[in-house]
Each structure stands twice: as structure tokens, then as C-alpha cells.
Amino acid sequence: LTAASSKSVFKGYDYYTRKKVLSACQLDESRWAGQVSGSNGETYDVTIHIRHPRKCRCSCPFADGRQVVCKHMVALFFTAFPDEAEKYRQELEEQTALENTVFQMASNLAEIHSILHEVPRGALEEMLFAFFTTLSPEDQLEFKETLLGIAEEYGQLFEDEEEDDEDEEEGDGPPKWTTWIS
């Protein structure tokens, strides 16, 4: 399979699952031959050579006379080696799950970003402080390290944008970020 493009492997797996391999027989310990139905109903003669993928042959227009691995060869390979088809199916499921997780994370981040821009800064500080106080001491330490890492990444500490709050008395409202994360 390493000699095939990812597109050929994906399409070959599809052909395998849709039972497009009409016949398959083992010629010797490293060669298989068979017939595979094409996308337009044509039947292609296919030979795969496990040890030397460049010796594989298919009568389809894509591979005929060329040293490439086509989807018909991959379908025959998966028919000859169903355990490899199962491994590929599992890889596809894992990749799909990972893609879905990344997509969900990106959606969540975009939504969180939008929400954070709508919340006034003071309210945001209060919400984060309230959240912070619900954490265990271990989680508080991890949260603190995360916040400090973010602050360092952006080149600023979470301090007031302006010095407007200097007039407030100590003890009014939650402590400032720099007080409770330091």
C-alpha cells in the first residue's frame, strides 16, 4: 500500500467494501490475480505482486502500461489480505474521529472567542475568579500555570488596561488577576 496514493487506497478500499472484486486467486506466495469491476461497469484484469509493487498490473486506463498502483489493485490487495482492510478501516475511523474532534474544538473556540468579546472585562474577571475558586488546589495550580503561559505568549500580564481602578478600595470585588495568579 505504501506505493499507492492515498486517493487510490481510499477508492480501492471503497471498491473492496462494495464487493467490486469479481474474482481473486493466489498465483504464488507473492502474486495474486483477479478481475475487478470498474466505475462504468467495465471489468479489469489485475495482478498484484506483494514483494515488488512496481510489477503490479491492471488493464484500466489509469494503470495500463504504467508503473502505478491503482484502486483496482488496492481492492484486490484488500480481498487477498482482509486483515489489512480491517487495519485500514480502523485507521479511517481514527482519522475521522480526530478530524471531528478538531472540528468541534475549532467550533468551540470560535464560539468561546465570540462570547468573550461580548462580556465586559470586569464581569469576565469575576467569572474566571469564581471558576478558579471551584477548582481543587492541584487544578488551581495547573490553571494558574496555563494563564501565566497565555499571558507570556501574548507578552502581557492580565492587568488593568488603564489605571482607572486605582481609586477602588482594597477588598472591593474579587482580587485582581495579578493578585490571585501570582
C-alpha positions in Angstrom: 0.0 0.0 0.0 2.9 2.4 0.5 3.4 2.6 -3.3 -0.2 3.7 -3.8 -1.5 7.2 -3.4 -3.9 7.9 -0.5 -6.6 8.5 -3.1 -6.1 5.1 -4.7 -6.1 3.4 -1.3 -9.3 5.2 -0.3 -11.0 4.3 -3.6 -9.6 0.8 -3.6 -11.0 0.3 -0.1 -14.4 1.5 -1.3 -14.3 -1.0 -4.2 -13.3 -3.7 -1.7 -16.3 -2.9 0.6 -18.7 -2.7 -2.3 -17.5 -6.1 -3.5 -16.2 -4.9 -6.8 -13.6 -7.7 -6.8 -15.2 -10.3 -9.0 -12.5 -13.0 -8.7 -9.2 -13.4 -6.9 -6.7 -16.3 -6.8 -3.2 -16.6 -5.4 -0.7 -17.4 -8.2 2.3 -18.0 -5.8 3.5 -16.7 -2.4 3.8 -13.1 -3.6 1.4 -12.7 -6.5 -2.4 -12.6 -6.8 -4.6 -12.2 -9.9 -8.2 -11.2 -10.3 -10.9 -9.3 -12.0 -12.3 -6.0 -10.7 -15.4 -4.2 -11.8 -14.7 -0.6 -12.8 -16.8 2.5 -12.2 -18.5 2.3 -15.6 -19.2 -1.4 -15.4 -16.0 -2.5 -17.2 -14.1 -5.5 -15.9 -10.3 -5.1 -15.5 -7.7 -7.8 -15.2 -5.5 -7.1 -12.2 -2.2 -8.7 -11.0 -0.6 -7.7 -7.8 2.9 -8.5 -6.7 3.4 -8.1 -2.9 7.2 -8.0 -2.9 7.5 -5.8 -5.9 4.6 -3.3 -6.2 6.0 -1.8 -9.4 5.4 -5.2 -11.1 1.6 -4.9 -10.4 -0.5 -4.6 -13.5 -4.1 -3.5 -14.3 -5.8 -3.2 -17.6 -7.6 0.1 -16.5 -6.9 3.3 -18.4 -5.1 4.8 -15.4 -2.6 2.0 -14.8 -2.4 0.2 -18.2 1.3 0.4 -19.3 2.3 2.5 -16.3 4.1 1.6 -13.1 1.5 2.9 -10.7 -0.8 1.3 -8.1 -4.5 1.9 -9.0 -7.7 1.5 -7.0 -8.4 -1.9 -8.6 -5.0 -3.2 -7.4 -5.8 -2.0 -3.9 -9.2 -3.6 -4.0 -7.6 -6.9 -5.0 -4.9 -6.5 -2.2 -7.6 -6.0 0.4 -9.5 -9.0 -0.9 -6.3 -11.1 -0.6 -5.5 -9.7 2.8 -8.7 -8.8 4.7 -6.7 -8.1 7.9 -5.1 -5.2 6.1 -8.5 -4.0 5.1 -9.6 -4.1 8.7 -6.5 -2.2 9.8 -7.2 0.5 7.1 -10.9 0.7 8.3 -9.7 1.3 11.8 -7.2 4.0 10.6 -10.1 5.7 8.7 -12.3 5.6 11.9 -9.5 7.1 14.0 -8.7 9.8 11.4 -12.4 10.6 11.1 -12.7 10.8 14.9 -9.7 13.0 15.1 -11.0 15.3 12.4 -14.3 15.5 14.2 -12.6 16.4 17.4 -10.5 19.1 15.8 -13.6 20.5 14.0 -15.5 20.5 17.3 -12.6 22.2 19.1 -12.4 24.8 16.4 -16.1 25.4 16.6 -16.0 25.6 20.4 -13.0 28.0 20.3 -14.8 30.3 17.8 -17.9 30.3 20.0 -15.9 31.0 23.1 -14.0 33.7 21.4 -17.2 35.4 20.3 -18.7 35.1 23.8 -15.6 36.5 25.5 -15.7 39.6 23.2 -19.2 40.3 24.3 -18.6 40.0 28.1 -17.4 43.2 29.8 -13.9 42.8 31.2 -14.9 43.2 34.8 -17.6 40.6 34.5 -15.1 38.3 32.8 -12.6 38.7 35.6 -15.4 37.9 38.2 -16.5 34.8 36.2 -13.0 33.4 35.9 -12.2 34.1 39.6 -15.4 32.3 40.6 -14.4 29.4 38.4 -10.9 29.4 39.8 -12.3 29.1 43.4 -14.2 26.0 42.5 -11.0 24.1 41.5 -9.0 21.8 43.6 -5.6 23.1 44.7 -3.9 20.9 42.1 -6.2 22.2 39.4 -5.8 25.8 40.6 -2.0 25.4 40.1 -2.5 24.0 36.6 -5.0 26.7 35.7 -2.6 29.4 37.1 0.3 28.0 35.0 -1.9 27.9 31.9 -3.0 31.5 32.4 0.6 32.7 33.0 1.7 30.8 29.9 -1.0 32.5 27.9 -0.1 35.9 29.3 3.6 35.3 28.5 2.6 34.2 25.0 0.8 37.4 24.4 3.5 39.5 26.1 1.4 40.9 28.8 0.0 40.2 32.2 -3.6 40.4 33.0 -3.5 43.9 34.4 -6.0 46.7 34.0 -5.9 48.3 30.6 -6.0 51.6 32.3 -5.2 52.7 35.9 -8.9 53.6 36.4 -9.3 51.2 39.3 -6.6 52.8 41.5 -9.3 54.7 43.3 -11.1 51.5 44.4 -10.6 50.3 48.0 -8.8 47.1 48.7 -11.3 44.3 49.2 -13.9 45.6 46.8 -14.8 42.8 44.4 -12.6 39.9 43.5 -8.8 40.3 43.7 -7.1 41.4 40.5 -5.7 38.8 38.2 -2.1 39.7 39.2 -3.0 39.1 42.8 -4.6 35.6 42.6 -2.5 34.1 39.9 0.9 35.2 41.2 
